[in-house]
Amino acid sequence: MSADTQQRMTTGFGRKRQAFRNWRGQRPFWGGMLTLLAGIPIMYVPYQNLTLGSLTIRTSTTAGAGSLIIGVLLVVLGLTMWFQPHSRVFAGIAAILLSLVSLVVSNFGAFLVGFLLGLIGGALGVSWAPGKPVKAEASGSRQTARAAGAPASDDTDAAPPASGPADGGPQGNTAVFEASPQDGTDAYDGNGRHRAG
């Protein structure tokens, strides 16, 4: 990949895509998405009729208002996971409880579709934790030396010493050594996910 190609990727659509990736990585995005999607069938199914040929089947229940309330609350909890990530545990537990209640109130949780989406989304919201930023001490000094035009010395180009579990080791730092976004080889962008491409 040339430097010209990398420059085009960071302008326009590429920049917006990267900004969305960073936003998505700072919150329980998929938990919120599944919880939001769980509310739609739970709201929709109890108020619709199913037509098979000339046969009309009413799927409405006696608790139609309860289904509407549960569906709206699941949509609101999904949005809460997106825009208030610090309250993700409350939103996740509430989504799990509302999904369980929808089994009784809303046609087996909208025929198990809304129930399963709400259960999985709530569990993802509860289990999500923000990523920890990687400390870039050695690579920061190397980049300032390159920016100043100074030739890199042999000791900075040498491979980092092997580290074991006693000094923090590989489990303490999951970043790839000497990877930088300027090279286009950023394997870890600091938001808890590894980059696939």
C-alpha positions, -999 to +999 in steps of 0.1 A: +000+000+000+015+033-010+015+065+011-009+081-015-035+053-009-033+057+028-039+095+025-070+089+005-084+065+031-082+091+058-101+117+039-139+119+033-156+086+038-126+069+054-124+096+081-161+092+089-157+054+090-128+057+114-147+081+136-176+057+137-153+028+146-139+049+174-173+059+187-185+023+184-155+010+203-162+033+233-196+018+242-215-015+241-226-010+205-238-045+197-255-050+230-274-017+224-282-027+188-296-061+197-316-046+226-330-019+203-339-046+177-356-067+204-381-040+211-394-038+175-410-073+172-423-071+207-441-039+199-452-050+164-464-085+167-493-081+192-510-055+170-508-073+136-529-098+118-513-127+099-530-136+066-526-170+050-546-171+018-582-162+028-575-171+065-568-142+089-551-150+122-552-124+149-521-124+170-533-097+194-532-104+231-551-091+260-520-073+272-513-053+240-505-022+260-481-041+281-463-053+249-461-018+236-446-006+269-420-034+270-411-028+234-406+010+239-386+004+270-363-020+252-357+005+224-350+032+251-326+008+269-307+001+237-303+038+230-292+042+266-264+017+261-252+037+231-254+072+245-249+066+282-223+038+283-216+043+320-251+030+328-247-001+307-251-025+337-285-011+347-297-010+311-285-046+305-301-060+336-334-041+328-333-054+292-329-090+304-358-087+329-381-070+303-372-098+278-382-124+304-415-106+311-422-104+273-424-142+273-456-140+292-470-107+280-462-106+243-468-139+225-438-157+238-416-127+234-428-120+198-424-157+189-390-159+207-374-134+183-376-104+205-370-125+236-337-139+223-325-106+209-332-088+242-316-115+263-284-115+242-283-077+239-288-073+277-260-098+284-237-080+260-244-047+277-237-061+311-205-078+301-190-050+281-160-031+296-142-002+281-108-009+266-076+003+283-053+026+263-018+013+254+012+032+267+034+043+238+066+053+256+093+039+233+074+045+200+067+081+210+104+089+213+112+072+181+085+092+162+099+125+175+134+115+164+121+107+129+101+140+128+133+160+137+152+143+109+177+126+132+189+093+121+177+064+142+204+049+164+210+012+166+197+008+201+162+021+191+160-002+161+169-032+181+141-056+190+126-050+224+138-074+251+118-105+258+094-099+287+081-125+310+051-127+333+071-111+362+075-078+345+041-074+330+048-097+300+027-102+269-005-104+289+000-068+301+004-053+266-016-066+237-003-040+212+019-050+183+055-036+188+065-007+166+031-004+148+020+031+140-010+046+122+013+065+099+026+033+084-009+019+079+001-010+101-019-001+131-029-035+146-044-021+178-061+013+177-065+016+215-103+010+218-102-026+229-104-042+195-078-055+170-081-043+135-091-068+108-082-047+078 
